[in-house]
Amino acid sequence: MDKVSPDCPYPGCFFCVMKEGNPSKRRASILKFFRELPSQDDDGQVLPISGLWNTAMAHPNDPEFIELGIFECMSSLICKGLKNRRWLSHDQNIYIPYYAAHIIGSYTMNMEEFAESAVHAGVIAPLVELLRGRLTWVEQRVAVRALGHLATYPSTFPALASQGEILELSIQLAMSSLEIVYSHFYQYVDRRLSYHCDLLTRGMGGVEMESRKAEEWASQLQCWSLQLINCFAFKPEFLPAICKPEFLTKLPGMWGGLVNENSPAGIGLLRTICHHKLGRGPVASCPGLIEALCNIARSSDDWQYMAIDCLLWLLQDPSTCHKVGNSTFAMNALTIVFDIRASVIDKAVPALVDLAQITTLGDHKKLGDSIVNVLQECIQSQGTGRNSINNRTKEQIEELLSSRQRLKWEKNMPKEDLHIKQAAALVVKLEGNSLFSSGNISGAASKYSEALALCPMRSKKERVVLHSNRAQCHLLLQQPLAAISDATRALCLHNPLNRHAKSLWRRAQAYDMLGLAKESLLDAILFINECSQSNDPDLSLRQNKVPDYAERLVKKQMRAAWLFREAAIKHGGVHCDGDAGDIYGQDTDGSEWETASESDIGNDGRDEMGDEDDDSEWKNEDERKDKYDKPPMKGIIQCLNAL
């Protein structure tokens, strides 16, 4: 290739070629460059490839380089790096396989025709070698990303499926990715490969930045592995290989963390598995998995609806609805397995009943009605023996159906009668407040239950307060499961959904009592976010400062839910620059955080009682503007900057 610019010292410089004004000459020169590059051993090859990487990221839908052979070039470069370690270690060639795989992934993420060209160019074989771990976890990350894009298209998936080891490698990588990144990079600062550090931070950060980016990339490595597995899970013939108990039990714990919240991760794969009959059986039989789905279904994260879908599909399938298995409960951060032969419906109904008041969840309309309909079908279709529903489960469903019937009756009642019922409920609620103030917590809880029985179903604001107050009572009575149930009901009734600050805080505490760190963390962060936007003087952040009790809980749960926690424990807990507490902050003292009743949220619950104007409760629901506008997690995390 001839030199184009008289000022450039490198003959055939790619960047000079790109400045060529004649389109025909430019295309011919680029074509020649792509053909010759893999066979060259000159210094400085990484520079044009990093330029191609930038171009692929900025213009992934531009067909020019695809037509001129970029996939063949990148495939050959990966193969060269795998076969010729001497070349790989020369100059800066160690970066080239990473950039080459990244370029393939960028050009195949949007356009199926580009993916077809990539497959025809032979990219799958070298990508699989990277996926196998022939180089390092950094190259595995971009390889699984590229293969995941190729797997999403009907025309290119068969080429991947014919490589039988891809699925097994992806499953192993999903389970081991966090440990790999921790032990091979994060754990020992002095052993970090310099090119890893450069790729992670682009030369812009020190050790702390490297560590944070490593956590983000580790999460991506796991989530992209799950995305690739998810493509296989749509095909029934691959479900037996995916639905192994040792893998299924880990899926609920695979989440994007606070660094990769846009990925549905493990729950997304579980939803795909549960969508098919062949997948529902193994899920229903897996110890602890139904309970984990119930926890996610109650949670306030973006993937709540996926867990609800899983539970509903399991109940609608006669072969899984009454399937029995061991139950797993988490208590005080320890997982204890009890040999309780509970069926899927017995485990799922308490959570679904709590969620039945949801009207709209994002794009999912009338989700509560769907829950009620499925539970009603379960009652109507129940059999005898193994297919019967136990009495407690039946009572919960019948109570829910009765409340729906009560709502219909109230629509035909005169407004005056409804106001009388509401006033009576208010009187009983105030009696409960008085008992709470005097320390009679059990008596207060009973009064709130009595008030709920009186309070009109459409008086949602008042019912939110009653459920939230009863949740506080359950907390003080050391009844975390009951507190979670009431707090969840309050959050489902609240408008906007999942945004009632005090219920979020109370549920965060209840989750903490059960050792459910991730769930507690998400609720605590959302609580802080709501406080930052609240006009309530009891809730608003004074001088933009996060309350001490919330700060302490968030720090504790960030350590407990730390992405590398399990790997750190396994490998001796040696962390870079200190332990996980150094990353998320150490508690300044050994004291416990305050409960809501002991904090500036209010010490007797009366701040929630009574002065809200509920006239709007009598308006037609259809006339209301849907206020669902859940803030993205990245926005919420900004609230933690004050910690």
C-alpha positions, 0 to 999 in steps of 0.5 A: 500500500502506498503512502498517502500523506507526505507528512506520515512516516509510516508507509501504508498508514491506515489513518492516511488511507482513511483520508483518501479523497478518491472513494475507489482508491480508498476502498481498494486501499482498505481492502488491501489493508485488511488482507495484509494486516494478519500476515504483517509483523510490523510494530504499531499494529495496535494503533489502527486496530484501536482506531477500528475499535473506535469506529465500530463503537461509533458506527456499528451499522456502517456496512463499508468495512464489512464489505471490505473484509474486516471480519476475516481480518479480525478472525485471522488476528485472533487466530494469530494471537492464539497460535503465535505467543511470540508475536502476541508478546511483542510490542503491544500486540497483546491488546489485539485479540481483545480489540478484534473480538470487540470489533466483531461484537460491535458490528454484529449487535444490531444488523443480522446481515452483518452477523451472517457475514461474520459467520461466513468469515469464520469468526465463531471458531476463534471466538470459542477459543477465547471463550474457552479461556485460552488467553484471559478473562478480559478476552472471554468477556468480549468473546461471550459478548460477540457470540451472544450477539450472533446467537440472537439472530435466527439465521446465525444461531444454528451455526453456534448451536452446532458448536456443542461446547458453547452452551456448556462453556457459557454455563460454567463461565456464568457460575465462575466468572466472578471468582475468575475476575476476583482471583485473577485480577482484583485480589492482588494489586501487584499481580495485575497485568498492565494491559488489563489495567489499561483496558479497564481505565484507558489510562485515566485511573489508579488502583481504586478505578481499576477495582471499580471497573473490574467489578463492572466488567465481572458483572458484564462477563456473567450477565453476557454469559447468561444472555448467551445461555438465554438464546439457547433456552428458547430452544426446548432441546437445550433445556435439559442441559441448562436446567441442572439443579446446581445451575438453577439454584444460583440464578436468583443470586446472579444479578447485575449489581449496582454497576450493571442494573440494566441486565435482567441477568439470572431472573431473565433466564429463569423467565425464559426457562419457565415459559416452556413446560420442559423448564418449569418442572426442574424449576419447581423441583429445585430447593429454595428456587420458588422462595427466591422467585417470591423474594424477587417478585416482591422486590422493587427492582426493574425485573419484578414482573419477570418473577411474577410471570414465572410464578404465574406460569408455574401455577397455571401448569397442572404438572408444577402447581402442586409439585412438592419439594424442600423449602429454604428459608434465610434467617440471620444471613444463614441459609437453613433447609427445612424438610417441609414438603410444601407445594409450589402453590403453597410457597407462591400464594403468600407473595402473589396475594401481597402483589394482587393490588398492583394495577400497572407495572411499567408496560404491564397492565392489569397485572393484579387482575392476572394474579387474581384470575390465576389464583381463582383458577387454582381454587376452581381446579383443585383436586384431592390428595396430592393436588389439593390445596392446604387450608392456609393457602386456600384461606389466603386465596379466598380472602383475596377473592372476598376483597375483590368482591367487596370492592364490587359491592362498594361501587354500588354503595352510597358515598355517605355510607362509604364515608361513614366506614372510612370515618369508623376506620379512622377512629380505630386507627387512632386507637391503634396509634394510642396503643402504639405510643403507650408501648402496646405494639401487639394491641396496635397491630390488632387495631390496624387490622380492625381498621383495614377490615372497615376501611373502604377498598378504594380508599387506597391512601388510607390503606397504604398507611394502615398496612405500613403502620402494621408492618412497623408493629410486626418489625417491633414484634420480631415478625419480619415475614409479616412485616414484608407482607404488609410493607409490600401491600402498602407499596403495591397500593401506593401511587406511584407503585413501590414509592412509599418511603416509610414502607420501603424503609420498613421492608428494608429492615425486615429483609435485613432481619432475614439476612436478605442483603440484596433486597434490603439494599435495593429498598434502602436505596429507594428509600433514600431516593424518595427522601431526597424528593419528598416534601414531608419535613420528617422525610426530606434529607436535611442539608442533602444529608442521608440519615445516619440510620439509612447510611449505616444500613446501606453500607452494611448491605453493600458489603453483604451484597458485594459482587465479589463477596463469595469469591473473597471468602473462598480465597481468604478475604484478601482485598486490594487496598483493604477489604470490602469495607474500605470500598463501601465505607466502614461503620464508624461505630458498632451501634445498630441503625435505628428503626423507623420508630426510633428515628426522625421518621416518627416515633409513634407512627402518628406522622402518617395518621389522618390528615391526608385528603382522600377525596380523590379516592372517590374519583374514577380510576380511569380519570387518573393520570398514571404516575408510574415513573420509577427512577433508574438505578443510576439516578438513585445511586447518585443519592449515595454520593453523600454517604 
